[in-house]
């Protein structure tokens, strides 16, 4: 590259920076002229208000209560043959480890 080519590239870069500066100031405006309104919140009050009884009533759905479907309690399994709920331990689980007969 010749020195005139480098000077031309530098000139184009300087002109583009100047044009960009003025274009963005025209679009965005001067930040020192912008005024923002600040809203202040009131302090935290130590008084607790009663909740709305229409929303928080005694018959409302409570998501913190465990829901059990069926007659069994938590940790129990319903046995269909005997129609009863039982707690099953690891000893009660039977696993068939025999291999199926191979076809001849």
URTA-V249132 format. One record per backbone hydrogen bond with DSSP energy under -0.5 kcal/mol. CO is the residue of the C=O (numbers start at 1). NH is the residue of the N-H. E is the energy in kcal/mol with one decimal. If there is no record, write none. Layout:
co:CO nh:NH e:E
co:CO nh:NH e:E
This chain:
co:2 nh:6 e:-1.7
co:3 nh:7 e:-2.2
co:4 nh:8 e:-1.9
co:5 nh:9 e:-2.1
co:6 nh:10 e:-2.3
co:7 nh:11 e:-2.2
co:8 nh:12 e:-2.3
co:9 nh:13 e:-2.2
co:10 nh:14 e:-2.4
co:11 nh:15 e:-2.4
co:12 nh:16 e:-2.4
co:13 nh:17 e:-1.9
co:14 nh:18 e:-2.1
co:15 nh:19 e:-2.6
co:16 nh:20 e:-2.2
co:17 nh:21 e:-2.3
co:18 nh:22 e:-2.1
co:19 nh:23 e:-2.3
co:20 nh:24 e:-2.6
co:21 nh:25 e:-1.9
co:22 nh:26 e:-1.8
co:23 nh:27 e:-2.0
co:24 nh:28 e:-3.0
co:24 nh:29 e:-0.5
co:25 nh:29 e:-1.4
co:30 nh:33 e:-1.2
co:31 nh:34 e:-0.6
co:37 nh:39 e:-0.5
co:47 nh:49 e:-0.5
co:52 nh:55 e:-0.6
co:52 nh:56 e:-2.8
co:55 nh:57 e:-1.0
co:57 nh:60 e:-1.3
co:61 nh:63 e:-0.7
co:62 nh:65 e:-1.4
co:66 nh:68 e:-0.5
co:68 nh:70 e:-0.6
co:73 nh:76 e:-1.7
co:75 nh:88 e:-0.5
co:77 nh:79 e:-0.6
co:77 nh:86 e:-2.6
co:78 nh:80 e:-0.7
co:79 nh:83 e:-1.4
co:79 nh:84 e:-1.2
co:84 nh:79 e:-3.0
co:86 nh:77 e:-3.3
co:86 nh:88 e:-0.6
co:89 nh:92 e:-0.8
co:89 nh:93 e:-0.5
co:90 nh:93 e:-0.6
co:92 nh:94 e:-0.5
co:93 nh:95 e:-0.5
co:95 nh:97 e:-0.8
